[in-house]
């Protein structure tokens, strides 16, 4: 059996059972205290495997660890980052991971009692893992492979390097961060403590994917003040904030929504609506890979709110924007050898690299714009944010091999 198989499998199953669901709009960091449960496990594990400078930031819930260089060459410190939280979209407590060995195709019964079946016709990506051993849940919760598959990979990689000092490597920096799923963007990562000159986040689906271009992103938050009166005497007087919110949403082009776009096409996504006649809040995500188009989209939202303000009164509207994130592309471009080394590492590990623009963002988007170039390596999970999420164990094994090969690329080119 492969040397990394049991380690990655057992770690994923252990981590998956720890509820680290994050929550949006809490105004606190981390957004949930249960993320510390995994942080403390990783802190102890890093110490146990012999990492140095292991540190748990008790305020911001970030775990750091180092593997000192054993090379005589002057090799720059390389960082790897994975997030500990899982999406709040689906239940993340009481996770029951199990392994389907030697998958040979067809539907998978996740939960016989509740008749939860994962149909191959609905999830054709299953066909890519014929003959592999796949970790699923019982269909009632997330698995948490996003991003615990990455954590399992990184911990196994770190342990292997420490146990095999004959493998030459430069300084390796590790960090595990909270709240990625709710826009935390590793904002409290102490770059000085981290000490990397270049870094990679590990997050995303099938093995071999490389992302160094992400969306530019922000969120338009529109507050609408209505005027409530009795419906029986409402004519010419009532301003229903719910109706005005719907009017705003209907101004967004139908062909520029998430479900009508792909590739590098941007979109508007009205993802939050809460209100009554008196008051309503509408939050709209704005995404685009192109900088100019991104600004055009912001201008368009501004114009929509201005038109409604002219119609109903400027005093009834408030429009603010979140900081969001920007594409890492321009920051990574001067350091494209990072991508070249990664492609070489994947090919050496028998993986065909796939460079794709990511229709989302990673912590690396924000980290890059803080001055640390940080593209993304996929973690190997599939169907993230879903009860039908799964992780092929062989994908994690392959990612450990890729990281070892990548380490060698930096040694060879030092």
C-alpha positions in Angstrom: 0.0 0.0 0.0 1.2 3.5 -0.8 3.4 5.1 1.9 1.1 8.1 2.2 -2.3 6.3 1.9 -3.0 5.5 5.6 -1.7 8.8 6.9 -3.8 10.9 4.6 -6.9 8.7 5.1 -6.7 8.6 8.9 -6.0 12.3 9.2 -8.9 13.3 6.9 -11.3 11.1 8.9 -10.0 12.5 12.2 -10.3 16.1 11.1 -13.6 15.7 9.4 -15.2 14.6 12.7 -14.2 18.0 14.2 -17.0 20.6 13.5 -15.3 23.7 12.2 -18.2 25.4 10.5 -17.8 29.1 10.2 -20.5 31.8 10.2 -20.9 35.0 8.1 -21.5 38.5 9.5 -20.6 37.7 13.1 -18.2 40.7 13.4 -15.7 38.5 15.3 -12.5 36.5 14.5 -12.7 33.6 14.4 -16.4 33.6 13.5 -16.9 30.4 15.6 -15.0 29.1 18.6 -15.2 25.5 17.4 -12.4 26.3 14.9 -10.1 26.3 17.8 -10.9 22.6 18.4 -9.0 21.7 15.1 -6.4 24.4 15.7 -5.4 22.8 19.0 -5.2 19.4 17.4 -2.9 20.7 14.6 -0.8 22.6 17.1 -0.1 19.4 19.1 0.4 17.4 16.0 3.0 19.7 14.6 4.8 19.6 17.9 4.6 15.8 17.9 6.0 15.3 14.4 8.9 17.6 15.2 8.1 20.9 13.5 9.9 23.9 14.9 8.5 27.3 16.0 5.0 25.9 16.4 2.7 28.6 17.5 -1.1 29.0 18.0 -2.4 32.5 17.8 -5.0 32.3 20.6 -6.6 35.5 19.5 -7.0 35.0 15.8 -7.0 31.1 15.6 -4.0 30.7 13.3 -1.5 27.8 13.6 2.1 28.3 12.4 4.8 25.7 12.0 8.2 25.6 10.4 10.5 22.9 8.9 14.0 24.4 8.9 16.2 24.1 5.8 18.7 21.1 5.7 20.4 22.4 2.5 23.7 24.2 2.1 22.1 26.2 -0.7 20.4 29.5 -0.1 16.8 28.6 -0.8 14.0 31.0 -0.2 11.4 30.1 2.4 8.3 28.6 0.8 4.9 28.8 2.5 1.9 26.6 2.3 -1.5 27.6 3.6 -4.8 25.7 4.2 -8.0 26.8 5.9 -9.5 25.0 8.9 -13.1 26.2 8.6 -15.8 24.5 6.5 -18.8 26.1 4.7 -21.9 27.1 6.7 -24.0 26.1 3.7 -24.6 22.6 5.0 -24.5 21.0 8.5 -21.0 20.3 9.6 -21.5 18.6 13.0 -21.8 14.9 13.6 -19.9 14.0 10.4 -19.7 10.3 9.7 -17.0 9.7 7.2 -16.6 6.3 5.6 -14.4 4.8 2.8 -15.8 3.2 -0.3 -12.9 1.0 -1.5 -12.2 0.2 -5.1 -15.1 2.2 -6.6 -16.1 0.6 -9.9 -18.8 3.1 -11.1 -22.5 3.4 -10.6 -24.7 5.0 -7.9 -23.6 5.0 -4.3 -25.9 4.5 -1.4 -24.8 7.0 1.2 -27.6 6.4 3.7 -29.8 3.4 3.3 -32.1 4.3 6.2 -32.8 7.8 4.7 -32.6 6.6 1.1 -29.9 9.1 0.2 -28.2 7.9 -3.0 -25.5 9.7 -4.9 -26.4 9.1 -8.6 -23.6 8.8 -11.0 -25.8 10.5 -13.7 -26.0 13.6 -11.6 -22.3 13.5 -10.5 -20.4 12.4 -13.6 -17.1 13.4 -11.9 -17.3 10.1 -10.1 -16.3 8.4 -13.3 -12.8 10.0 -12.9 -12.2 7.9 -9.8 -12.8 4.3 -11.0 -10.6 1.9 -9.0 -9.9 4.5 -6.2 -10.9 4.5 -2.6 -13.2 7.4 -1.8 -14.2 9.1 1.5 -17.9 10.0 1.7 -20.3 11.0 4.5 -23.7 9.5 5.3 -25.3 12.2 3.1 -26.6 14.3 5.9 -23.6 16.6 6.4 -20.6 18.1 4.7 -17.5 16.0 4.7 -15.2 19.0 5.1 -12.7 17.9 2.5 -12.8 21.6 1.6 -10.2 22.2 3.1 -9.4 19.3 5.4 -8.1 17.3 2.5 -5.4 20.0 2.1 -4.6 19.9 5.8 -4.3 16.1 5.7 -1.9 16.5 2.7 0.2 19.2 4.3 0.6 17.4 7.7 1.6 14.2 5.9 4.0 16.1 3.7 5.6 17.9 6.7 5.9 14.6 8.7 7.6 12.9 5.8 10.2 15.6 5.3 11.0 15.6 9.0 11.3 11.8 9.1 13.5 11.8 6.1 16.3 14.3 6.6 18.1 12.8 3.5 15.6 14.7 1.4 17.2 18.1 0.7 14.9 21.0 1.1 14.9 24.7 2.0 12.8 26.4 4.7 9.2 25.3 4.7 6.5 27.5 6.4 3.1 26.2 7.3 0.0 28.1 8.3 -3.6 27.0 9.0 -6.2 29.8 9.0 -9.8 30.4 10.0 -12.9 31.7 8.2 -12.0 31.3 4.6 -15.5 30.2 3.7 -17.0 33.5 5.1 -14.6 35.9 3.6 -11.9 35.9 6.3 -9.2 36.0 3.5 -6.4 35.2 6.0 -6.6 38.8 7.1 -4.9 38.2 10.4 -2.1 36.0 9.0 1.1 37.5 10.4 3.3 37.6 7.3 6.4 38.4 9.4 5.9 35.4 11.7 5.0 33.2 8.7 8.3 34.2 7.1 7.7 33.0 3.6 8.9 34.8 0.5 6.5 32.9 -1.8 3.5 30.8 -0.8 0.8 28.5 -2.2 -2.7 28.0 -0.8 -4.0 24.5 -1.2 -7.7 24.6 -1.9 -10.0 23.4 -4.7 -11.2 20.3 -6.5 -9.5 17.8 -8.8 -5.8 17.2 -8.5 -3.6 19.0 -11.1 -5.5 22.3 -11.1 -3.4 25.4 -10.8 -5.0 28.8 -10.2 -3.1 32.0 -10.5 -6.0 34.1 -11.8 -9.1 34.6 -9.7 -12.1 36.9 -9.8 -12.0 40.4 -8.7 -14.7 40.6 -6.1 -16.8 42.9 -3.9 -20.2 42.9 -2.4 -22.8 45.6 -2.8 -24.9 46.0 0.4 -28.1 47.9 -0.2 -30.3 49.0 2.6 -33.8 50.2 1.7 -36.1 52.2 4.0 -39.8 51.7 3.1 -42.9 53.4 4.4 -45.5 51.1 6.0 -49.2 52.0 6.3 -52.3 49.9 6.6 -52.8 48.1 3.2 -56.4 49.3 3.2 -55.3 52.9 2.9 -52.0 52.3 1.2 -52.7 53.8 -2.3 -50.2 56.5 -3.2 -48.6 56.3 0.3 -47.0 52.9 1.0 -43.4 52.2 -0.2 -42.9 48.5 0.2 -39.2 47.9 0.8 -39.5 44.3 -0.2 -41.0 45.3 -3.6 -38.2 47.9 -4.1 -35.6 45.2 -3.3 -37.2 42.9 -5.9 -37.2 45.8 -8.3 -33.4 46.2 -7.8 -32.8 42.5 -8.3 -34.8 42.5 -11.5 -32.6 45.2 -12.9 -29.6 42.8 -12.9 -29.2 41.2 -16.4 -30.5 37.7 -16.5 -27.6 36.6 -18.7 -25.0 37.8 -16.2 -26.0 35.6 -13.2 -23.9 32.7 -11.8 -26.1 30.1 -13.4 -25.8 31.7 -16.9 -22.1 32.3 -17.0 -18.9 30.3 -17.2 -15.1 30.6 -17.8 -13.9 34.2 -17.5 -17.5 35.6 -17.7 -18.3 37.8 -14.7 -21.7 38.0 -12.9 -24.0 39.6 -10.4 -25.3 37.3 -7.6 -28.1 38.6 -5.4 -27.3 36.1 -2.6 -29.0 37.7 0.4 -32.4 39.3 0.9 -34.1 40.1 4.1 -36.9 42.5 4.9 -40.4 43.6 5.4 -42.5 46.5 4.2 -40.6 49.0 6.4 -37.0 47.9 5.7 -35.1 45.5 3.4 -31.5 44.5 2.9 -30.2 43.2 -0.4 -26.6 42.0 -0.8 -25.2 41.5 -4.3 -21.9 39.8 -5.1 -20.0 41.3 -8.0 -17.4 39.2 -9.8 -15.2 39.6 -12.9 -11.8 38.6 -14.0 -11.2 41.7 -16.0 -10.3 44.8 -14.0 -12.2 47.2 -16.4 -15.3 45.0 -16.5 -15.2 44.7 -12.7 -15.3 48.5 -12.4 -18.1 48.6 -15.0 -20.2 46.3 -12.9 -19.7 48.4 -9.8 -20.7 51.5 -11.8 -23.8 49.6 -13.0 -24.9 48.8 -9.5 -24.4 52.5 -8.5 -26.6 53.6 -11.4 -29.3 51.1 -10.5 -29.5 52.4 -6.9 -29.4 56.0 -8.2 -32.4 55.3 -10.5 -34.4 53.9 -7.6 -33.3 56.8 -5.4 -34.7 59.2 -7.9 -37.9 57.3 -8.0 -38.5 56.7 -4.3 -36.2 59.3 -2.6 -32.5 59.4 -1.9 -33.0 59.3 1.8 -34.4 55.7 1.5 -31.2 54.1 0.2 -27.8 53.3 1.6 -25.2 51.6 -0.6 -21.9 50.3 0.8 -19.3 47.9 -0.6 -17.2 45.3 1.2 -13.4 45.2 0.6 -13.6 41.9 -1.2 -10.5 40.7 -2.9 -8.7 41.2 -6.2 -7.3 38.7 -8.7 -3.8 37.5 -7.8 -2.8 37.6 -11.5 -0.8 40.8 -11.6 1.1 39.9 -8.3 2.0 36.4 -9.4 3.1 37.4 -13.0 6.6 38.6 -12.0 7.2 35.3 -10.3 5.9 32.9 -12.9 8.7 30.5 -12.1 6.5 29.5 -9.2 4.0 28.2 -11.7 6.8 26.6 -13.9 8.1 24.7 -10.9 4.7 23.6 -10.0 3.9 22.3 -13.5 7.2 20.4 -13.5 6.4 18.9 -10.1 3.0 17.7 -11.2 4.4 16.2 -14.4 7.1 14.4 -12.3 4.4 13.0 -10.1 2.5 11.7 -13.2 -0.2 14.5 -13.1 -1.2 16.6 -16.1 -1.3 20.2 -15.0 -4.5 22.2 -15.7 -4.1 26.0 -15.4 -7.6 27.5 -15.1 -8.9 30.9 -14.1 -10.7 30.3 -10.8 -14.4 31.3 -10.7 -14.0 32.4 -7.1 -11.3 33.6 -4.8 -8.9 32.1 -2.4 -7.1 33.4 0.7 -4.2 33.7 -1.8 -6.0 36.5 -3.6 -5.8 38.7 -0.5 -2.4 37.4 0.6 -1.0 38.2 -2.8 -2.2 41.8 -2.6 -0.5 42.1 0.8 2.8 41.5 -1.0 3.2 37.7 -0.8 2.7 36.0 -4.2 0.3 33.2 -3.5 -1.2 31.1 -6.2 -3.4 28.0 -5.5 -2.9 24.3 -5.8 -6.0 22.1 -5.8 -6.6 20.0 -2.7 -8.4 17.0 -4.4 -11.9 17.2 -3.0 -15.0 17.2 -5.2 -18.5 18.7 -4.8 -17.4 21.1 -2.0 -20.2 22.8 0.0 -22.4 19.8 -0.6 -23.8 16.8 1.2 -22.4 14.9 -1.7 -18.8 16.1 -1.2 -16.1 13.4 -1.5 -12.4 12.9 -1.4 -10.5 10.2 -3.2 -7.7 9.1 -0.9 -5.4 8.7 -3.9 -5.9 12.4 -4.7 -4.4 13.3 -1.3 -1.6 10.9 -1.8 -0.8 12.4 -5.2 -0.8 15.9 -3.7 1.8 14.8 -1.1 4.0 13.5 -4.0 3.5 16.8 -5.8 4.6 18.9 -2.8 7.7 16.7 -2.4 8.5 17.2 -6.1 7.9 20.9 -5.8 10.3 21.1 -2.9 12.9 19.5 -5.1 12.3 22.0 -7.9 13.2 24.9 -5.5 16.3 23.0 -4.5 17.4 22.3 -8.1 16.9 25.9 -9.1 18.4 27.6 -6.1 
